[in-house]
Amino acid sequence: MPIESLQRWKHPHRFEIKNRRGEKRTRQVILLTLATMTIEIAAGLAFGSMALLADGWHMATHAIALGITAFAYSFARRNADNPRYTFGTGKVSILGGFTSAVILGVIALLVAAESIQRLFSPTPIQFNEAIFVAVLGLAVNIASALLLMTRPHPSHHPEASRNHQPEDLNLKAAYLHVLADALTSLLAIIALLTGKSLGWVWMDPVMGIVGAVIISRWSYGLLRDTGRILLDRSVSQTTAKDIRSAVECDSDTRVTDFHLWQIGSQQLAVIVSIVARYPKTPEYYKKMLDKFEDIGHVTIEVNPWDDAPG
């Protein structure tokens, strides 16, 4: 049989960048964030503001997270056709998110430790200068959020809408992280204004602790979400039940073995073993799963009922 005739049964295992505009804007936000981060950390050290330092370090983690996202885009594209990645490079961004979450957790601990130390050993703060830089940081975060703002897009199949994944999960995660940065900047401004007007210098390290808590909570959420995908336990039972039901819509067909997992932020893979008294071709059963747009890889094993044990 000629090799060319096998192409009709093959399909690519690619991770495609669907939102090139989002990728470009991610790189723009990285540059903007790095510049502001440098200013905030330098100003926090110069003016003695722990809240400002916390916001600067939080923006540093934000820059790292975005940098990992940008790297994932590039790496996935360069290795899109690399046969060593069995199911493509869709999990590159998930692994990057997990790494970013670990870094976030470490930064949160460092910020909390420094804030607690300054709570018991307060240092002088130059409020006017620190407030100016904190407002600058908030403005940058708002601008970044506008650049990264995601818009929902309609599903191509009405029955698949409830199972549809975001078009660009990386971009959505970056957008949510920018919102968290904006909240931390706002906390720094509140701490500095309160300290200046009421003399509550202790508010500055307290807000630093609050910022550390926000970072750690975001870190935990990202660890949980990415860990589920890396351990192949992220797909909801509802989705699994719907896929099984779709295959078993023929009264003659029963699922005997079923494996469903996520191979990237946007794609699922499924392996189904079925038994039927009047079995049809695997292509027939694959057609039943066409309405599930997120399934990128399907393997169907068909067994006649006569071969069933017992």
N, C-alpha and C positions, 0 to 999 in steps of 0.2 A: 504493500500500500504506500503510495507516495506521501512524503512528509507533509507536503502542502495541503493534503486533504484532511489533515488533523486539525487545522486551524479553526474550523467551525465549532469544535468542541472545547476549544481553549478560551480562557478569559484572563485578563490582566489582573495582577495583584498590586495595584497602584494606590498610593495616597495622593490624591490630586488637590492642589491648592485652588479652591473655588473662589476665594475672596482675595484676589491680588491687590485690590485697592486697600483692603484691611491690612495686608502685610506691609504695604508701603507706609501706611499711617502708623503702624506699630513702630517702625524704624524712626519715624519723625518724633514720636512721643518719647522714645528712648533717649534721643539727643536732648530734647527739652527737659526731660527728667534728670538726666545726668548733670546738666548745667545748674538746675535749681537745687539738686541734692548737694552739690559742692558748696553752693552759697549758704544753704541752711546749716550744714554741719560746721562750716567755718564760722558763721555768725553765732551759732549756739556755743561754740568754744570761746569765741571772743567776748560775747555778751553774757555768758554764764547761764544760759537758759537750757534746762534739761528738757522742757517740753519741745523747744525748737530742735534740740539734738535728736529727740525721739522721732520727730517728724522727718528730720533729715535722714536718719537711718531707715525709717519706714520707706521713704522714697528710694533709698538705696536698694532695699529688698524689691521694691516695685521695678526698678531698673533691671535688677537681676532676673526677675520673673519675665519681664518683657524681652530681655536678651535671650533667655532660654527659648521663649516662644519664637523669636526671629530665627534662632539657630535651628529649631525644629522644622520650620518652613523650608530652610535651605537644605538641611540634611535629607529631609523626606524627598525633596525634588531630585537631589543628586543621586539618591539611591532608589528611585522609584522602580527601576527595572532590575534591581539587584536580586538575583535568585536566592541569595543567602537568607533573605527575609521572607519566610514561608508565606506569610499573609500580608506582605507589603510592609510599609513603614508607618502605618497609622498610629502605632503605639509610641512613636518617638516623642510626640507632644505630651503624652500621658506620663512617660518617664521623666520628661523635663519638668512637668508640673509637680511630680512627687519630689524631685530634687529641690525645686524652688520652695516647697512646703517645709522641707527639713531646714533649709537656710533661714526661712522666716522664723521657725521655732527657736533657732539659736540666737537670732537677733533679738527676739522678744525677751529671752532670758537676760541678755546683756543689758538691754534698755531697762528692764525691771530692776536688775541689781544696782545699776548706777542711780536710778531714781530713788530707790530705798536709801542708798548711802547719802544722797543729797537731802533726803527728807530729814535725816537726823543731823546732818552737817551742811546746813544751807550755805550757798555762796551768793555773792552780790550779783544782781541782774541789771543790765542796761535795758530797761523796758522799751523805750521808744524805738531803738534800733531793732530789738528782737521782734517787736510787734510788726514793724515794717517788713521784715524778712518773712515772718509767718504769713502775712497777708499775700506776699508775693508767691509763696508756696501754694496757698489756697487757689490763687488765680491760675497758676500753672496746672493744678489738678483739675480744675473746672475746664480749662482749655483742652487738656488731654482727654477728659471724659467726652467732650463734644467730638473730638477727632475719632474716638474709638466707639462712639455710640452705635450699637447694633440695632437693626430693624428686623422684625420677624418677616419671614417670607412665606407665601402660601404653599401648602403641600400640593404635590401634583396628583394626589389621589385622595379623595375625601375619606376613604376608609382607613387610610394610614395616618391621618392627622394626629391622632392621640399618641402614636408611637414615634412621631417624627422628632429627630434630634435637631438642635440648632445647627445652622449652616456652617458656622465657624466657632467651635467651642473654645479655641484658643483666644479668639478676639473677645468673646463674651467674658471669659475669665479675666482677661486684662482690663476690660471695662469695669467689672465689679471691683477689681483691685484698686483701680483709680478712685472709685467712689469711697473705698475704705481710706485711701490716702487723704482725700478731701476732708473726711470726718476727723482724721487725726490732726490735720492742719487747723481745723476749726477749734478742736480742743486746745491746741497750743495758744491760739488767739484768746480764747476765753480765759485760760490760765494767766496769761500775761496781762490782760486788761484788768482782771480781778486783783492780781498782785500789785499793779500800779495804782489803782483807785482805792483799794481797801487795805493795802499793805499785807495782804495774805501771800507772803512769799512761798508758803508751803503748798499753795495751789499748783505751782509750777511742777515740782516733782510728783505730786499726786496725778496731774494730767499725764505726766510721763508714764506712770504706772498704768493709767487707763489706756494709753496708747499701746503699751506692751500687751495688755489684755486683748485689745482689738487685733493686734498682729498675731497673737497666739491662737485666737479663735479662728482667724482666717487660715492660719497654718493647719490647724486641726481639721477644718472643713475640707481643705485641699488634699490633705493626707488621706482622709476618709474616702473622698470621691475618686482620687487617682488610684488608691490602693485597691478599691473594689474592682476597677477595670484591670489592673495588673494581675489580680488574683482570679480573674474570670468569674466574678460573682456580682457584677453590676447590673445585669439585665433583670428587669422586673418580672415577677411571676405572672403578672397579667399578660405581658408580651409573650412569654413562653406558652402560656395557656392558649392564647389566640393563635399562635403558630401551630400548635398541636391540633387544635380544633379545625383549622383550615385544612390540614392534611387528612384528618379523619372525617371530613364532611361526607365522603363516600362511606356508606354504612358497611361496606365490605372491607374497609381498611382500618388497621389498628397500628399505633406507634408502639414499638417494643424497646427502642433505645433512642435517647434524645439528648443532644448536647447543643447549647446555645451560649455564645460568649461574644464579648466585644473585642474587635481587632483594631479599634481606633476610636476617636471621639465621635465619628460619624457613621461607622459601619459595624455590622454584626456578621457573624459566621454561624452556620448551623449544620449539624450532622444528624440525620434522621434515618433510623432503621425501621422499616414497616413490614407488616405481613398482611397478605390479602388472599382471599380465595380465588379471585380473578385479577391477578396483578396486571398493572399497566406499566408503561415505560417510565423510567425515572424522570424524563422530560415532562411527562403528564403531571406528576406530582410537584415538580418544580414550578410549573405554571400556576399552581394553586397559591404559591407564595409570592407572586408578582406584586401583590398589593402592599407588601411590606418593603417599602423603598430602602430601608436602612440595611437590609440583608445584602451583603456584597459577595458572599461565598456560600454556596449550598451544595451539600453532598447527600445524596439519597441512595439508600440501600433497600432494594425490593426483594422480599422473600415470598414465595408461594406458600399458602397455608399448609399444603401437604408436607412441606419440609419442616413445619413447626415441631418442636420436641413434644413427645407425648401424643 
